[in-house]
Amino acid sequence: MISFLKTLDGRAWRAVVAGWEPPMITVDCQFIFKSEVDWTDAKGQASMENSRAINVIFNGVDLNVFKLISS
């Protein structure tokens, strides 16, 4: 799986290694998710790479393993 992710796109593999957190803002001392419209291009690209990696992982396993890792 690692090799496949790396050959697909090095950025997708980096998303797996580094993890991904959605952009947040502080409102009244509470963190809330930032609207996707307000994301920077870099955050949008990171989100896309994370989604690509998740898609590869979920499509690369059988149904029983998918049920285990998707919950």
HELIX and SHEET records of a PDB file:
HELIX    1   1 ILE A    2  LEU A    8  1                                   7    
HELIX    2   2 GLY A   10  ALA A   18  1                                   9    
HELIX    3   3 GLU A   36  ASP A   38  5                                   3    
HELIX    4   4 ASP A   41  ASN A   59  1                                  19    
HELIX    5   5 LEU A   63  SER A   70  1                                   8    
SHEET    1   A 2 MET A  24  VAL A  27  0                                        
SHEET    2   A 2 GLN A  30  PHE A  33 -1                                        
END                                                                             
